[in-house]
Amino acid sequence: MRGPSRVLARRYARALLDVVSETKADPEVVRRELREVSDLLLGNAELARVLQHPAVPVEGKKALLAALWEKTKPLPLLVRLADLLVGRGRIALLPAIADGYRDLWNERRGIIAAEALSAIELPPPQRDALVEALRRASGSAVELSARVEPEVLGGLLVRMGGKTYDGTVRGRLKALRASLVQGR
């Protein structure tokens, strides 16, 4: 998500973190449940389509959410947030709000979020070594989320602090291709 939507999502995330701080709610619990609510509402293609469709009345969307809340029982604060977003036609912002909340919460705690992409799942010793190397490089504590993407072919792609470090086979092949094309 880019541009105005990302800025708007970050505003919602900041407001949510402020409310969490004022109400003395556990920010980690809010963070975890916010991601779960986001995955629940937008992870299912049909549900996401209904919640985002302009022809479905807001009352119908809120009734659908109320039925979901009966079964899942998320934090009341997150119920209010989801209802607000549905009412304003902005439920699609929920994943970006969850990311923004995570980033802001980590920033307050002096932790840098990093994401690692690899072709296979990183074994715990490699994951721990990567976290330690990133901690040494950044000088801060690092929270690592790792994803498997077979398209990287091999190696590792790390995103941290607005920078991308590409050590993947796919990245090296692209660089090789670029240098061959320029050499013509």
N, C-alpha and C positions, 0 to 999 in steps of 0.2 A: 504494500500500500504506500502510495506516495502523495505528495502535495497536500492540498487542504484537508483531505480525509485523515492523513497521518497526524497533522497538527491538531485536528479536532479530537481524534482518538487520544492523543497525549493529554489534552485538556481534561477529558473525561477521566483518564487514569490519574491525573494529578488531583482532581477533585475527590475521586474515590479514596486515594491515599490520605488526603486531608481528613476526610470523614472517618476513616479507619483510625487515624491518630487521635481524633477528638473523642471517639466513642470507646477507645481503649480495646478495640477488637484486636485479635491476633493477626497481624499482617501476613504471616505465613499461611495461616488457614484461609484467609481471604484470597491470597494469591493462588493457592491450590484449587479452591472451589471456583474461582473465577475462570481458570483454565478448563475445569470440568464442565461448567455451565456453557462456556464458549464451544467446547467440543460437542456437548449434547445438542445445543441449538443449531449449530452450523455444520456439524460433522455429518449429519444425516441430510442428504441432498433434498429429499422431499420436504422435510420439515423446514429446512432453510429456504426452499422455494416458496412455501406458504407464508413464512414469516416476513419474507422480503417482497412478496407480490403486492403491487399497489391496488389491485382489485379486491383483495381480501380486506374486509373492514377491520379497523383497529380493535374493535370490541371482540371480534372473532379470534384475532391473534392473541389478545389478552386472555380469553377463555381457554384457548389451547395451552398457553403458558401456565395458567392456574391448574389445569389438569396435570401437567408435567410436574409442577411443584408439589402436588399432593403425593406423588410417588418418590421424587428425588430429595425433597426437603433441603434445598440450599439455604444459605444464610439469608435472613430477611433483607439485608442490605443489597445482596445480589439480585434478589427477586425484584426489589424496587428499581435497580439499575436496568435490568432486562425489560421491565414494563415501561420505563422511561424511554429506552432506546426503541422499543417497538412502537410506542406512541408517536415518536418523532421520525419514524421511518429510517432509523439509523442502526438497526440490529446488526447489519453487516460490519459495523465497526468493532464488534465485540472481540474478535481475535487480536486486533491491533490495540485495543484497550488493555487486554490481558498482557500483551507484550510490553506496552508502555508502563503498566503498573509494575511488572517485574523489574524493568529497567530502573524506574524511579525508586523502588524499594531497595534494589541493590545499590544504587547510587548513595542513598542515605546511609547504608551500612558499609560503604567503601568497598563494595564487591563489583568486579567486572564480569559481565556475562560473556561467555564464549560459546560458539557453536562449532562442532567438528562434524564434517561429513566424510564418510569412508565407505568403501565398497563392501566391507564386512563389519560385523559388530566388533568394537574394540574390546579385547579382553581386559578385565579389571587392572592387571599390572600396567598395561600400556595406557589405559585411561588415566590411572593415577600418575604415571610418569608425565603424561601430556599436561595434566593439571599443574603439576609441580613446575614444569618448564615454562608454562604460560604465567604462572605466579612469579617466577624469577624474572621473566622478560618484562612483565608489566609493573612489578613492585607492589601488586595488590592481590588480595584473595580473588580467586577465580571460581565462578560457578559454570561448569561445563555441561552443555546439553549435546549429546551425540546422536546423530542420525545415520542410518544406513541408506546410501543411494548407490546402487550398482553401476550407475552411469559414470561414476568417477573412475571406474576400472581398477584403480589401485592407488595407494598413497593416501594423502589426507588434505582436506581443505578446511582451514580454520578461519572463522570470522570472529573478531574481537576488537572492541573499541573503535568501531567504524572502519576497520581495515580487514582486508582479506589476504590470507597467506595460502597460496595455492601450491601444494606439493603433490598434486594428483597426476596420475599418468595421463588423464585426459588433458589437463592443463599443459603438461610438457609436450604432448603431441600437437596441441594448438600452437604453442610457441615455436616448435620445430617447423610446422607448416608455414607460419608467418615468416620465419627466417628464410625458408626455401623460396617462398613467393617473392620476397624482397630481393633475393639474390639473383633473380632472372634478369 
